[in-house]
Amino acid sequence: VLWTLMLLSLLVVAFAQQTRLERQRVSNVIAAATADSDLQAGLSLGISALLDPKASPAWVHDGSPRELEFAGRTVSVSIQDANGCINLNEADLEQLQSLLRVVGVERNAVRSLAAAIVDWRDPDGVITPNGAELATYVENGAPSKPANRPFLSVGELKSVFGMPPDVADKLASLVSVFTEGDQVNPMTAPELVLRATFPDEEVPGILARRVKRAEANSGPEGAAPASDIGDADLRSATDKDLVEVPEGPVYVLEIATLAHQGADSRARAVVWLTQDAKQPYHVLDWQLVRPAAKESVPRQ
């Protein structure tokens, strides 16, 4: 009788443990589905704002996040004009170094990472000073090798020799492979891009002009062209800095949501507005952004 009772007790405990695990598994599946739904909803809300700019006239496409409501939950959506980013395939060594500095890369690592980016995209096998070509990747057992062609997506930055994942993630919202030319649109560039591109004393003036324009756009008469905005708040911005590069037609959307179990979910999408009534947009890229483990920046 005792052995039977013990066996039954073990069966009950095992069944209860299995039930708890199954309940947790179902809860995780529901949380993941909810997070995915929120991210998709954020993408749709962002695209709607792009297709109907009159609905959000003051939304500057500079990567600043906005909190939007969906099904009783909050979704953060940011829209970045690709022409406000630095062209990853056209930026020279000096511009890449400036960008790496503003995202917090240490001085010695700045030179090696910038040179490695150049070597990854150039067609030859000649090593740029402090850079890395195929031999460097092989000698260090790197899992990838330089493509010796232009970047096809900003996600390929993670394959550059010595590139820490957290630095690649920071750069992903500041660079683009869809930028037209090598000029940056100062009216939509993130502040870090402005600081990497323009003299520090001119950045406050450009930011002030953007604020003034956003206020003008939100007025009853709708959007105001940049030429109609006064220069009272421009401070040290020069005429050259205020020449606008056309905005669009490619935009980078970042969507973030707080899913169940307190887990952050983020996604990044590249959207092309086609100006075609039948197919007004195409999603060129859609990636879930997972938090990268912090990794020290290589020193030399």
C-alpha positions as CSV (number, residue, x, y, z in Angstrom):
1,V,0.0,0.0,0.0
2,L,2.8,2.4,0.9
3,W,4.7,1.7,-2.3
4,T,1.5,2.2,-4.3
5,L,0.8,5.5,-2.5
6,M,4.4,6.6,-3.2
7,L,4.1,5.7,-6.9
8,L,0.8,7.6,-7.2
9,S,2.3,10.6,-5.5
10,L,5.2,10.7,-7.9
11,L,2.8,10.4,-10.8
12,V,0.8,13.4,-9.5
13,V,4.0,15.5,-9.0
14,A,5.2,14.7,-12.5
15,F,1.8,15.5,-14.0
16,A,1.7,18.8,-12.1
17,Q,5.2,19.7,-13.2
18,Q,4.4,18.9,-16.8
19,T,1.2,20.9,-16.6
20,R,3.1,23.9,-15.3
21,L,5.7,23.6,-18.1
22,E,3.0,23.4,-20.7
23,R,1.2,26.4,-19.3
24,Q,4.4,28.4,-19.4
25,R,5.1,27.3,-22.9
26,V,1.6,28.4,-24.1
27,S,2.1,31.7,-22.3
28,N,5.4,32.2,-24.1
29,V,3.8,31.4,-27.4
30,I,1.0,33.9,-26.7
31,A,3.4,36.6,-25.7
32,A,5.5,36.1,-28.8
33,A,2.4,36.2,-31.0
34,T,1.2,39.4,-29.3
35,A,4.6,41.0,-29.7
36,D,4.7,40.1,-33.4
37,S,1.2,41.5,-33.8
38,D,2.2,44.7,-32.2
39,L,5.3,45.1,-34.3
40,Q,3.3,44.5,-37.5
41,A,0.7,47.0,-36.3
42,G,3.5,49.6,-35.7
43,L,4.8,49.0,-39.2
44,S,1.3,49.6,-40.7
45,L,0.8,52.7,-38.6
46,G,4.1,54.1,-39.7
47,I,3.4,53.4,-43.4
48,S,0.0,55.0,-43.0
49,A,1.7,58.1,-41.7
50,L,4.1,58.2,-44.7
51,L,1.3,57.7,-47.2
52,D,-0.9,60.4,-45.6
53,P,1.5,63.1,-44.3
54,K,-1.4,65.4,-43.6
55,A,-2.5,63.1,-40.8
56,S,0.8,63.8,-39.0
57,P,2.2,67.0,-40.4
58,A,4.6,67.7,-37.5
59,W,6.2,64.2,-37.7
60,V,9.8,64.9,-38.7
61,H,11.3,61.8,-40.3
62,D,14.5,62.1,-38.3
63,G,14.2,58.8,-36.3
64,S,12.5,60.4,-33.3
65,P,10.2,57.9,-31.7
66,R,6.4,58.4,-31.3
67,E,4.2,56.4,-29.1
68,L,1.1,55.1,-30.8
69,E,-1.9,53.1,-29.4
70,F,-2.9,49.8,-30.8
71,A,-5.5,47.4,-29.2
72,G,-5.0,49.1,-25.8
73,R,-1.2,48.7,-26.0
74,T,1.5,51.2,-26.7
75,V,3.8,50.8,-29.7
76,S,6.8,53.1,-30.3
77,V,7.4,54.0,-34.0
78,S,10.2,56.0,-35.5
79,I,10.5,57.0,-39.1
80,Q,13.9,57.9,-40.6
81,D,14.4,59.4,-44.1
82,A,17.1,57.3,-45.7
83,N,18.5,60.5,-47.2
84,G,19.1,61.8,-43.7
85,C,21.5,58.9,-43.1
86,I,25.1,58.6,-44.2
87,N,25.6,56.6,-47.3
88,L,27.4,53.5,-46.2
89,N,28.9,52.8,-49.6
90,E,29.9,56.4,-50.4
91,A,31.2,57.7,-47.1
92,D,35.0,58.2,-47.0
93,L,37.4,57.2,-44.3
94,E,37.2,60.5,-42.5
95,Q,33.4,60.5,-42.4
96,L,33.3,57.0,-41.2
97,Q,35.7,57.8,-38.4
98,S,33.6,60.8,-37.4
99,L,30.5,58.7,-37.2
100,L,32.2,56.0,-35.1
101,R,33.4,58.6,-32.7
102,V,30.0,60.1,-32.1
103,V,28.5,56.6,-31.3
104,G,31.1,56.2,-28.6
105,V,33.9,54.0,-30.2
106,E,37.3,54.6,-28.5
107,R,39.9,56.6,-30.4
108,N,42.2,53.7,-31.3
109,A,39.4,51.4,-32.5
110,V,37.9,54.2,-34.6
111,R,40.7,54.0,-37.2
112,S,40.7,50.2,-37.4
113,L,36.9,49.9,-37.7
114,A,36.6,52.6,-40.3
115,A,39.4,51.1,-42.4
116,A,37.8,47.6,-42.1
117,I,34.5,49.0,-43.4
118,V,36.3,50.5,-46.4
119,D,38.2,47.2,-47.0
120,W,35.0,45.2,-46.8
121,R,33.3,47.1,-49.6
122,D,36.3,48.0,-51.9
123,P,36.9,45.6,-54.9
124,D,40.6,45.1,-54.3
125,G,42.6,43.0,-51.8
126,V,44.9,45.9,-50.8
127,I,44.7,46.5,-47.0
128,T,43.9,50.0,-46.0
129,P,46.2,51.2,-43.1
130,N,44.8,49.6,-39.9
131,G,42.2,47.8,-42.1
132,A,41.4,44.1,-42.8
133,E,41.3,42.1,-46.0
134,L,40.8,38.4,-46.6
135,A,44.2,37.4,-45.1
136,T,43.3,39.2,-41.8
137,Y,39.9,37.4,-41.6
138,V,41.6,34.0,-42.2
139,E,44.5,34.5,-39.8
140,N,42.1,35.5,-37.0
141,G,39.5,32.7,-37.7
142,A,36.7,35.2,-38.5
143,P,33.5,33.4,-39.5
144,S,33.0,35.8,-42.5
145,K,35.2,37.4,-45.2
146,P,35.1,40.8,-46.9
147,A,32.6,40.9,-49.8
148,N,34.7,43.3,-51.9
149,R,31.5,44.8,-53.2
150,P,29.2,47.6,-52.0
151,F,27.1,46.8,-48.9
152,L,23.7,45.4,-49.8
153,S,22.2,46.1,-46.4
154,V,23.3,47.7,-43.1
155,G,23.0,44.3,-41.5
156,E,26.2,43.3,-43.2
157,L,28.1,45.6,-40.9
158,K,28.1,42.7,-38.3
159,S,30.4,40.8,-40.7
160,V,33.1,43.5,-40.8
161,F,36.2,42.4,-39.0
162,G,36.4,43.6,-35.4
163,M,32.9,45.1,-35.4
164,P,31.2,44.7,-32.0
165,P,27.5,43.8,-32.4
166,D,26.3,46.8,-30.2
167,V,28.3,49.2,-32.4
168,A,26.8,47.7,-35.6
169,D,23.3,48.1,-34.0
170,K,23.9,51.8,-33.3
171,L,25.2,52.4,-36.8
172,A,22.2,50.6,-38.4
173,S,19.9,53.6,-37.6
174,L,22.5,56.2,-38.8
175,V,23.6,54.7,-42.2
176,S,21.8,53.5,-45.3
177,V,22.5,51.8,-48.6
178,F,19.5,53.5,-50.1
179,T,20.8,57.1,-49.8
180,E,20.8,59.0,-53.0
181,G,24.4,60.4,-53.5
182,D,26.8,61.3,-50.7
183,Q,25.0,64.3,-49.3
184,V,23.0,64.2,-46.1
185,N,19.5,65.8,-45.7
186,P,20.1,68.1,-42.7
187,M,16.4,68.5,-42.1
188,T,15.9,64.8,-41.4
189,A,19.3,63.6,-40.3
190,P,19.6,62.2,-36.7
191,E,21.5,64.5,-34.4
192,L,24.4,62.0,-34.3
193,V,24.7,62.2,-38.1
194,L,24.6,66.0,-37.9
195,R,27.5,65.9,-35.4
196,A,29.4,63.5,-37.6
197,T,28.8,65.6,-40.7
198,F,28.7,69.3,-39.7
199,P,30.8,71.4,-37.4
200,D,29.6,71.3,-33.8
201,E,28.8,75.0,-33.7
202,E,26.3,74.7,-36.6
203,V,24.3,71.7,-35.3
204,P,22.2,73.7,-32.8
205,G,21.1,76.1,-35.6
206,I,20.1,73.2,-37.9
207,L,18.1,71.6,-35.1
208,A,16.4,74.9,-34.3
209,R,15.4,75.3,-38.0
210,R,13.8,71.8,-37.9
211,V,11.8,72.7,-34.8
212,K,10.6,75.9,-36.4
213,R,9.6,74.0,-39.6
214,A,7.8,71.3,-37.6
215,E,5.8,74.1,-35.9
216,A,5.0,75.6,-39.2
217,N,3.9,72.3,-40.7
218,S,1.5,71.7,-37.8
219,G,-0.2,75.0,-38.4
220,P,-3.6,75.3,-40.2
221,E,-2.0,76.0,-43.6
222,G,-0.1,72.8,-43.6
223,A,3.5,72.3,-44.6
224,A,5.8,75.2,-45.2
225,P,8.8,75.0,-47.5
226,A,12.1,75.6,-45.9
227,S,12.7,78.8,-47.9
228,D,9.7,80.4,-46.2
229,I,11.0,79.9,-42.7
230,G,12.8,82.8,-41.1
231,D,16.3,82.6,-39.8
232,A,15.7,84.0,-36.3
233,D,16.6,80.7,-34.7
234,L,19.3,79.6,-37.1
235,R,22.2,81.0,-35.1
236,S,25.4,79.7,-36.7
237,A,23.9,77.6,-39.5
238,T,25.3,78.6,-42.9
239,D,23.4,78.8,-46.2
240,K,25.2,75.8,-47.4
241,D,24.1,73.7,-44.5
242,L,20.4,74.7,-45.0
243,V,20.2,73.4,-48.6
244,E,17.9,70.5,-48.5
245,V,18.4,67.1,-50.1
246,P,15.1,65.8,-51.3
247,E,13.4,63.5,-48.7
248,G,12.5,59.9,-49.5
249,P,11.4,57.8,-51.3
250,V,13.1,55.2,-48.9
251,Y,12.5,55.3,-45.2
252,V,13.7,53.2,-42.3
253,L,11.1,52.4,-39.6
254,E,11.9,51.1,-36.2
255,I,9.1,49.7,-34.1
256,A,9.4,48.8,-30.4
257,T,6.9,47.3,-28.0
258,L,6.9,46.0,-24.5
259,A,5.6,42.4,-24.8
260,H,4.3,40.2,-22.1
261,Q,6.8,38.9,-19.5
262,G,8.5,42.3,-19.7
263,A,10.4,41.3,-22.8
264,D,11.4,44.1,-25.2
265,S,10.7,43.4,-28.9
266,R,12.1,45.6,-31.7
267,A,12.0,45.4,-35.5
268,R,13.5,47.4,-38.3
269,A,11.9,47.8,-41.7
270,V,13.0,49.5,-44.9
271,V,10.0,50.9,-46.8
272,W,10.1,52.3,-50.4
273,L,7.2,54.6,-51.4
274,T,6.6,53.8,-55.1
275,Q,4.2,56.6,-56.0
276,D,2.1,53.9,-57.7
277,A,-1.6,54.0,-56.8
278,K,-1.9,50.2,-57.1
279,Q,1.2,49.4,-55.0
280,P,2.0,52.6,-53.1
281,Y,4.8,51.0,-51.1
282,H,7.2,48.0,-50.9
283,V,8.8,46.6,-47.7
284,L,12.3,46.1,-48.9
285,D,13.6,44.6,-45.6
286,W,12.1,43.4,-42.3
287,Q,14.3,42.3,-39.4
288,L,13.7,41.5,-35.8
289,V,16.3,43.3,-33.7
290,R,17.5,41.2,-30.8
291,P,19.5,42.8,-28.0
292,A,23.2,42.1,-28.6
293,A,25.5,41.0,-25.9
294,K,27.8,43.8,-24.9
295,E,31.3,43.3,-26.4
296,S,34.4,45.3,-25.9
297,V,35.6,47.4,-28.8
298,P,38.9,46.1,-30.0
299,R,42.0,48.1,-29.2
300,Q,45.2,48.5,-31.0
